[in-house]
Amino acid sequence: MEVSDYLNQSGMESIIQEAQFLRYSGKRVSDIVDKEGFQYVDLVQKGNGLVDYALVGYSFALEEAGIRFFNIAGIGAASLHTMLLGSAGKLDQHKSVKILKTLNKFNYDKVLKGNQKSNKFLSEFLNNKKTGRLSTRLNFLRIAGTLQKKNGMNPMSPYKNWLQQIFSTENVPTMAEVQRLRQQIPEGLKHRSGQCINDLVPRLAIFTSDITTHSTVEFPKMAELYWKDPSNVSPSEFVSLGTSYPMIFEPGKVSNIPNHGTSHNKKWISHNSYYGTIPQEATFSQDPFPVEFPIDIFHNNEHSEPSKPTFGVTSSGIEETQANQTIFKGHIELSRTKQIQKEKAIMNHPDYNHLICRINEGNSAHPFCIDLTDEQKLSQFKLGASAAVEFLNNFNWKSYKSLRKSMNTVSSGANNLVRTF
């Protein structure tokens, strides 16, 4: 498919027109603006599968509405979209079309180099496609055997190699290059009121789980714990560790960790409150139904009111995030129960409920949906764009600022309560 297929599909013209109307109508969503009139927000996103086109549709619509992303964070499939947003251009550039071109080159068969029959079966089974009883049993045995030996159906290296090619093509082969690109502040960036914003430094965050030390890890912030020279680490490392789904991939690993064998390391304590022995090798795995959603990661409560909002987007809601089959039911249902409990806490919170956009992608949002059809890709993109426009129409910056100002009088304990879901 071409990019034009996404933008010219039925219903997209009106979505684009509405997004552009929001830009030129003067609707305010932030107090941080640049010379061109672009408004800057922070973005925290959670995705599904390996590539989530709904997130690209969401960011596309916001960019069409004149919005740009200052701080960005991602979980799961959103790790890839987050890093692409951070590396595809400067802060003030429109990146979603370029990202769409990159993702169009994604080839599942070249990335998933495990047993192709097992991969195909799992994808079809979880999408409610009929499979014969004998075929189902044989494939379950094949999958169980592979998982017992390797803890994943596919090696991570082909996926990581594909990612490395992307970032090398973008001339950002290392995280140092990504950071240099992001630190190029847009011309005329200012606060509408003239307030000093010299303390604003763009931040990028990818979240995953270190199952060796039982820690939630934020990259690249905590990269110094795992690499001697974190600035020269490829962005592909962080993305692959962020999308290291159990069963789909063999667990991601980082070896030769600095200071391994020692304990009570100041950096580990500072970053993760980890006092134990530093391992020689750490194993990472991303929960297919992540319970972490740090919507407040970029909030600065030192000021009486925010200068820009943190928009949150998730491509699965409480009712939509469902396993369509009973495969691995125990793990999936336990994860879903945790997610539902935490998500309800967020939805009931007067502050954060203003910030979250939920995209219902149906079956194509399943974390194990590893091979999307062209129709699913188009549908995801349009759903994301439509949801973004609807969210913007309902978002009231003035009211939200007043709410945040009043919330600052509440104890920080309430803020910590909703740190994860």
KOLVO-538524 format. One record per residue (C-alpha): residue in three letters; z, y, x. Coordinates in steps of 0.05 Angstrom, whole numbers, plus 32768, in hexadecimal, padded with zeros to 4 digits. Each point is the difference from the previous one (the first is absolute). Example, Ala and Ser with C-alpha at 12.3 -4.5 7.8 and 13.67 -1.06 7.14 Angstrom:
<sites>
ALA809C7FA680F6 SER7FF38045801B 
</sites>
This chain:
<sites>
MET800080008000 GLU7FF780498013 VAL803280397FF8 SER7FD3801C7FCA ASP800E7FC27FD6 TYR804980147FFD LEU7FF480497FF2 ASN7FC77FF87FCE GLN801D7FC77FD6 SER800B800D7FB7 GLY803B802F7FF3 MET8006801B8046 GLU7FD980407FF4 SER803380197FCD ILE803A7FEC802E ILE7FE28028803A GLN7FF2803C7FD4 GLU804880007FE6 ALA801C7FFA8047 GLN7FD5803A8017 PHE801480297FC3 LEU80497FF68014 ARG7FF0801C8045 TYR7FDB803E7FE9 SER802D800E7FC4 GLY803880138030 LYS80307FC97FED ARG803980008032 VAL801D7FBF801B SER801E801A8041 ASP8016803F8025 ILE7FDF7FEA8041 VAL7FB880188003 ASP7FCC80108035 LYS7FC98033800B GLU7FCF7FD97FD4 GLY80327FFC7FC7 PHE800E7FB58008 GLN80457FED7FE8 TYR80297FCF8029 VAL802C7FC87FE6 ASP80227FC3801E LEU7FE97FBB7FEB VAL80247FBD7FFC GLN7FD67FC57FE8 LYS80067FB67FF2 GLY7FC37FD37FF8 ASN7FEC7FB87FF2 GLY7FD27FCC801F LEU7FDF800F8043 VAL7FD7803C7FEA ASP801680297FC3 TYR7FC7802B7FE7 ALA802C80207FCB LEU802480268037 VAL7FBE801A801A GLY7FEE80167FBA TYR804380237FF9 SER7FFA80268042 PHE7FB780117FF0 ALA801280217FBE LEU803980278020 GLU7FD280188038 GLU7FCD80157FCC ALA803880287FDF GLY800B80268042 ILE803D7FD98016 ARG800B7FE98048 PHE80357FD1801C PHE803280198033 ASN80327FC78009 ILE7FE87FBA7FED ALA80227FBC7FFA GLY7FE87FBB7FEB ILE80197FBB7FED GLY7FD87FC07FFB ALA7FB5800B7FF6 ALA800F804A8001 SER800D7FF9804B LEU7FB67FFE800B HIS7FF1803B7FD2 THR80388028801F MET7FE67FF68047 LEU7FB980107FEA LEU801880407FDF GLY802380118041 SER7FC57FF0802E ALA7FC080107FD9 GLY8004804B800C LYS802B803E8006 LEU803580107FCC ASP7FD280307FDA GLN7FC47FD27FFD HIS7FE97FD77FC4 LYS80087FB88018 SER7FFA7FD17FC4 VAL7FB57FFA8000 LYS80007FF0804A ILE80377FCC7FF3 LEU7FD77FE27FC9 LYS7FC57FF78030 THR802E7FDD8031 LEU801D7FD17FCC ASN7FBB7FEE7FE6 LYS7FF47FDD8042 PHE803C7FD47FF5 ASN7FEB7FB77FFF TYR80347FCF7FE8 ASP7FDD7FC4801E LYS8001801F8046 VAL804880167FFB LEU801F7FC27FDF LYS7FF07FCC8035 GLY802D7FC97FE6 ASN7FEC7FC67FD2 GLN7FCA801F7FD4 LYS80097FCD7FC8 SER804B800F7FFC ASN7FF3804C8000 LYS7FCC7FFA7FC9 PHE802C7FD27FD6 LEU803D802D8005 SER7FD8803D7FED GLU7FE07FDD7FC4 PHE80417FDF7FEA LEU802780417FFF ASN7FC880227FD9 ASN80037FCB7FC9 LYS7FBE7FE08011 LYS7FFE7FB87FEA THR80077FCA8036 GLY7FFF7FB57FF7 ARG80427FDB8000 LEU7FEC7FD5803C SER7FE5803D8025 THR804080257FF2 ARG802C7FC9801C LEU7FD57FF7803E ASN8000804B800E PHE804B80057FF6 LEU80097FC98033 ARG7FD180228030 ILE802480437FF8 ALA80457FE08007 GLY7FEA7FDC8040 THR7FE48041801E LEU803F80277FEF GLN802D7FCB801D LYS7FDB80038043 LYS7FF0804B8006 ASN802880247FC9 GLY7FBF80217FEA MET7FBA7FED7FEB ASN7FDB8030802D PRO800A801A8047 MET800D804A8005 SER7FD2800C803C PRO7FBD80077FDA TYR801E80337FD1 LYS80208026803A ASN7FBE7FFF8025 TRP7FDC801E7FC4 LEU803580377FFD GLN7FF9800E804B GLN7FB5800A7FF7 ILE800D80327FC8 PHE8030802A8029 SER7FD67FFD803F THR7FC480187FD8 GLU802B803A7FE7 ASN801380108049 VAL804A7FF27FF2 PRO800A7FBE8026 THR804A800F800B MET8038801E7FD7 ALA8003803A8030 GLU7FB980147FEB VAL80137FFB7FB7 GLN803C802D800A ARG7FD780338027 LEU7FCE80037FC7 ARG803780097FCD GLN802380368027 GLN7FC4802E7FF9 ILE801F802F7FCC PRO7FCD801D7FCF GLU7FEE8049800A GLY802A80307FD8 LEU80337FCC7FE9 LYS803880257FDF HIS803580017FCA ARG7FEB802A7FC4 SER803F802A8006 GLY7FF7800D804A GLN803B7FD28011 CYS7FFF7FE58047 ILE7FE27FBA8005 ASN80027FF6804B ASP802B7FC27FF5 LEU7FC87FDC7FDB VAL7FE57FC8802B PRO7FD17FCC7FE1 ARG801E7FBB7FFD LEU7FE07FBB7FF3 ALA80297FC37FED ILE7FF07FB77FF4 PHE80377FD27FE8 THR80077FB6800C SER80377FCC800A ASP80197FE38042 ILE80197FBD7FE8 THR801C7FEE8044 THR803480387FFF HIS7FFF80077FB3 SER7FEC80498006 THR7FD3802F7FD9 VAL7FD3801F8034 GLU7FDB80437FFF PHE7FC48006802E PRO7FF08026802B LYS8046801F7FFE MET80217FC08018 ALA7FC87FE8802D GLU802A8010803D LEU802D7FC57FED TYR7FC77FCE8006 TRP7FD1801C8035 LYS800C801F8045 ASP7FC880337FF6 PRO7FFC800B7FB4 SER7FCF803A8006 ASN7FCA7FD0801A VAL80097FCE7FC8 SER7FC37FF87FD4 PRO800680177FB7 SER7FE67FBA7FEF GLU80437FE38016 PHE802780297FCE VAL7FCF7FF37FC7 SER7FFD7FB5800D LEU804C7FFB8002 GLY800380297FC0 THR7FD07FD07FDC SER801B7FBF801D TYR80057FDE7FBD PRO80227FBC8000 MET7FD17FC67FF1 ILE7FC2802B8007 PHE800B800E804A GLU80277FDF8037 PRO803D802C800C GLY7FF4803C802D LYS80247FFE8043 VAL801280308037 SER80147FE18043 ASN802080188040 ILE802D80317FDC PRO80228032802E ASN804A7FF28010 HIS7FFD7FBB7FE0 GLY803E7FD7800B THR802E803D7FFD SER802A80187FC6 HIS801F80407FE6 ASN7FC280268016 LYS8005804A7FED LYS7FB880067FE7 TRP80067FC27FD4 ILE804280197FE4 SER7FE480457FF3 HIS7FC07FE87FDF ASN80187FC37FDA SER804C7FFA8008 TYR7FF17FBF8025 TYR80377FEC8030 GLY7FE97FB9800E THR7FD97FE18039 ILE7FBA801C8008 PRO7FCE7FC67FF9 GLN7FC97FF18032 GLU7FD07FFA7FC6 ALA8003801C7FB9 THR7FDE7FE47FC3 PHE7FE8802D7FC8 SER7FEF7FF07FB8 GLN7FEF802D7FC6 ASP801C7FEC7FBD PRO7FC57FF77FCF PHE802A80267FCD PRO80228033802D VAL8041801B7FE7 GLU8000803B8031 PHE7FE380417FE6 PRO801F803A8027 ILE7FEA80387FD3 ASP8034802E801E ILE7FEB7FF48049 PHE7FE380468008 HIS803380267FD6 ASN802680388023 ASN803F80117FDA GLU801480368031 HIS7FD680317FD8 SER801480167FBA GLU7FBD7FEA7FE4 PRO7FC47FD9801B SER7FC38021801E LYS7FD37FC67FEE PRO80097FC17FD5 THR7FFD7FB88015 PHE7FCE7FDC7FD4 GLY800A7FB67FF8 VAL7FCB7FCF7FEA THR80067FB67FF3 SER7FC87FD37FE7 SER802F7FD37FD9 GLY803380107FC9 ILE803A7FD97FE4 GLU7FD77FDA7FCD GLU7FBF7FFC8027 THR801C7FE28040 GLN7FFD7FB87FEA ALA7FED7FBF8020 ASN7FCA7FE17FD4 GLN80137FBA8014 THR80407FDC8013 ILE7FEC7FF48048 PHE803A8010802E LYS802380167FC1 GLY80478002801B HIS7FF080328037 ILE7FD3802A7FD4 GLU803080057FC6 LEU803B8011802C SER7FD880388022 ARG7FE880197FBC THR804780017FE5 LYS8017802B803B GLN7FC4802E7FF7 ILE800C80097FB6 GLN804A8011800A LYS7FF180348035 GLU7FC4801C7FDB LYS802A800A7FC2 ALA80328027802A ILE7FC8802E8017 MET7FE380097FBB ASN804480147FE5 HIS800C80338037 PRO7FF080477FE8 ASP7FE480158044 TYR7FD47FC78017 ASN7FE37FEF7FBC HIS7FD780408006 LEU7FDF7FE88040 ILE7FE77FB97FF4 CYS7FB97FF07FE8 ARG7FF87FB77FEA ILE7FBB7FE07FFE ASN7FF67FC37FD5 GLU7FC97FD88022 GLY80097FC07FD7 ASN7FF27FBE8024 SER7FDE8022803B ALA8043801E8015 HIS801E7FBD8011 PRO801A80008048 PHE7FDD7FBD800C CYS7FBD80187FE4 ILE7FDE7FFB8043 ASP7FB780047FED LEU7FEC80357FCE THR7FBE80007FDB ASP7FD5803F7FFF GLU8014800B7FB8 GLN804A7FFD8013 LYS7FF680328039 LEU7FDD80317FD2 SER80347FF87FCA GLN803A800A8031 PHE7FE1803F801C LYS7FF5801F7FBC LEU80457FEC7FE6 GLY801F8021803D ALA7FD880407FF8 SER800E80047FB5 ALA804B7FF4800A ALA800280388035 VAL7FE080337FD1 GLU802E7FED7FC8 PHE803C8006802E LEU7FEA80458018 ASN7FF780187FB9 ASN80477FED7FF0 PHE802080188040 ASN802480437FFB TRP8011801C8045 LYS802C80387FE6 SER802A7FD27FD5 TYR80067FCD8038 LYS801880348032 SER803580167FCF LEU80167FB97FF6 ARG80047FF3804A LYS8028803F800A SER80337FEA7FCC MET80017FB9801D ASN8016801B8044 THR8045800C7FE1 VAL80077FB57FF3 SER801F7FD58036 SER7FD37FDF8033 GLY80197FBD7FE6 ALA7FD280057FC4 ASN7FC6800D802E ASN80107FC28029 LEU80047FD77FC1 VAL7FB680047FF4 ARG7FE97FFB8048 THR7FE27FBB7FF3 PHE7FE37FDA7FC6 
</sites>
